[in-house]
Amino acid sequence: MDGSARMALVSALRALSWIFFALAGFAFVFGDFIIRAYTGADVVLGLMEDFGPTLLLGGVGFLAMLAKDRLEEGGTPLTLSLGETLRK
């Protein structure tokens, strides 16, 4: 991968990670209100159902940020193995 393509991918991953972090924050703050309004669930159930999307969106944002950091360091992108590729 040449330098300009790598920088474009780094910029795209940076923007994607911030978008997912913003969506996770929105889901955390307003998710229980939206769930209670449309399903009629009680407060505790609304809060418990709110954590799933928040953790999912935050996790995807964290993975995008990790991949961006690896590309900025000049290394290879993350792989799905649990070997040496996840350790620094």
N, C-alpha and C positions, 0 to 999 in steps of 0.2 A: 504494500500500500504506500503510495507516494505521500509527500508532506501535505499537499493541499487537500487530498481526500481524507487524510487522518484528521486534519484540523476541522474540516467540515463535519466529520463524524463526532468529534469531541464537542463541537458547538451544539450539534443536534442532541447529543446525549445530555449535555448540561441543561438545555432547555427542557428536554423531556423529564429529567429528574425534578426540576423545579415545578413543572406542571403537575406531576404526580404528587409531590409534597403539598402543593396548594390544594389539590383535590382531596388529599387525605385530611388536611386541616378543615376544609369545608365539610367533609363527611363527619368529622369528629364533632364540630361545633353544631351543625344543623341537622345531622342525620337522625337523631332521636326525635326531633320535632316533626320531620318529614314522615318518618315511619309511623309515629303516633297519629298524625293527621290523616294519612291515607289508609291505615289498617285498623285504627281504633284500639291499638294495643296500649297496655298500661306503661307507666314510666320505666319500670325495671326491665320489661321485655324490650322496650324501645332502645334502652341503653345497651342491653346485651347484643341486640341485632346491629347496633351501630359500630361495635368494635370490629366486626368481620371486614366490612369494606374499608374501614380506616387502616387496619393492619395490612390488608392486601395492597391498597394503593401506596401506603408508605413503604412496603417491602419492594414493590416494583420501582419506586423512586430511588430507594437505596441501591438496588441492583444496577440501575442506570448510572447512578453516581459512581459506583465501584468500577463499572466498565469504563467510564470516562476517565477516572483516575489512572487506571491501568494503561489506557491509550496515551495519556499525557506523559506518563513515565517512559514511554517508548517500548513497553512490553506488549505482549499479546493480549487480546481480549480474554475474558473469563471463559473457562470451559466448565462442563458439568461434572467433572471428576472431583473426588475429594482428596486428591493427592497433593503434590507440591504446588500446583497452579494456584490454589487459594491462599497459600502461605507466602509471606514476603521474605 
